[in-house]
Amino acid sequence: MVAIRLEEDAIAYVAAKLGEAEGGLAGAFRAEALWEPVVFVPDFADPLTLPDLDQGGVANQEGANAELVSYLLYLKQRNSKLQSIIFDDPWATAGDMDYAGTPPDELITIEGKLSYLYDLAELTPELIWQYRAVAVSYLKLIYVSELEAAAIRELAEEAPDDLAQILARSVRHLAVNVYDDESWLILRHEDR
């Protein structure tokens, strides 16, 4: 697979998807703070299909997940401040989940929306597959934050009303599923 830098239309696409999520952490981002959209596709992908981020048959999940993990861990090597990863299930609420017992430790709620929080060092393709398996929402959003997972958990308990805004200021990269959920579009985020 190869990383392809997309045009500004990709930022508008992501801004629209964040808007579709209707609140939660997704609602705390501004389009003006997003830049450098990159997508992973097979090196033989037809360049004419790349602008249509909703089209399927462009990539495959397994390869895209592996590339996403490699890319995010590479970004962590370049920026040691990156600490945690949040898998957002933007349309899911606690009532949507069918757990056998207590919810997983990774689960946090941001403005009533479900997310899964991990240390960035734990990121593997298998972790992304687990997220895909439990996500209720077709729209999948991943955020990479400079806050440690423990600090985010503390904020979720002590300042839940401010959590989305505080987290959004700490997020340096976000990923959105594209190409009919076959790949990821990754963007840089800078909004302090």
N, C-alpha and C positions, 0 to 999 in steps of 0.2 A: 504494500500500500504506500501511497505517497500523500504528503500534506500539500494541499492546494490553498493558496490565499485567495479569498473571494472578494468581490467588490462590495461597495457600500450597501447594495441591495440586501446583502446578508444581514447587516445590522438592523435594517428595517424589519426583516423577517423575524429576527430574534426579539426585537421590541414588541412586535405583534404577538408572538407566542407568550412572552412574559405578561402581556396584557390579558391574554386568554386565561392565564392561570388565576386571575381575579384575586389578587391579594397574596397574603403570606409573604414569604421572602421575595418571591418573584415580583411582587408589587412595589418593592423598595428600590428598584433599579431604574435609572434614566438612560434613554438611548444615547444621549450625548456622552455618557461615560463609558460606552462600549466601543472597542476598536480592534483592529487586526483579526478579522474572522478567518479561521483556518478550518478546513474540513479534510477528513481522511477518506480517500477513495482508492480503488485498485489502479495501478499504473496504466491499465488498458481502458479505463473508463472513458466514455465518449464525452469530450469537452462540451458538446452542445447540451448534454443533460445536466451539467453541473449547476447552472443557475436556478433550475426548478428544484428547490429543496424539499418539496413534498413528493416528488416522483420516486417510485420504487425501482428496483432492478439495477441500482447503481453500485452498491457495495454489499458487504456481508457483515453481520453483527459480530461474529467471532473475530475477524480481522480488525474491525473498527474498535472493538473493546480493547484488544491487545495494544493497538496503536495509541488509544486514549490513555491507557495506563502508562505506557512508555513515555508519552509526551508530558503527562502531568508529573511523573517522577523526575523527568529531565528538568522541568520548570522548578521543581523543588530544589534540585541541585544548584540551579542558577540563583534561586532566591530562598535562602535558608529560613526566611520568615514564614513561608507557607507551612501551615501546621495541620490543618484539618480539611476534611472533605464532607460535604453535605449532599446527600441524595434526596431530592425533593420529589414528593408525590403530590403535585399541586392541587388535584381535585379530591384527594382522599381526606377523610376526617376520621376521628377515632371510631365513630360508629360504623365505618366501612370495613374495618379490619376484623378478621375472624381468627383470633388467636386461641390456641389450645393452652390456656393458662395466662400468665402475665405477659404483657407486651415485651418485646426485646429491649435490652438495655440501650441499644443504639437509637431507639425511637425518641424523637423530641417533637413538640408541636410548636409551630410558629404561626401566630394569629389563627389558631384552630386547624391549620393544615399539617399533615404528617410529613416528617422528614427523618432521615436516618443519618446519624453523625458518627464519623470514624476519624481516627488519627490518619493523616495522609500516608504515613509509612505502612499502613495496613492495606493500601490499595493494591488489588490484583484483578485480573480479568474475571476470576470467579466471584469476587465481591460485586462486580458490575452485573454478572449474571444473576446473583441473588437479588439484587435490587430490581432488575427487570422482572424476576419471578414474583415478587411481592407487590410491585407497584400496581395500584388500581388505575392510575391515570395513563392514558396513551402518551401524553406529553411528559417527557422525562427531562429533568433539569438537574445539573450537577454544579456545585459551587465549591471553589477552593479558597479557603480563608486563612488569614494570618493569625487568627485566634486559635488557641489550643482547644481541643475538644472539651477538656474539663472546664475551661473558662466559659465556653458556650453553654454547657449544662448549668453552670452556676447562674449565668445571665437568664436562662430560660426559667429558672426557679425564682430568682430575685427581682428581675425586671422584665417580665413577659411582654408588657405593653411596648417596651422600647427595643425588644430583641431584633425585630426585622430591620430596623434602621441601623442599629449598631452592627449587626452582621453584614449588612450590605456594604457598609464602609470598610469592612475588613476583607471582603471578597476581592481577589485579584484576577481570578479567571472563572468563567462559567462555560458550561457545555450544554447544548440542547440537541436532542435527538432529531435527525433529519433523514431524508431519503427513505420515507416510509419506515422509520425506525431501524434503518440498516447501518447508520453511521452517526457521527457526532460532529457538530459544529462548535468549535472552541473559540472564545473571544477573551480578550483582555478587558479588565474592568479597573477603572481608576476614578473614584468619586469619594473624596474625603470631606 
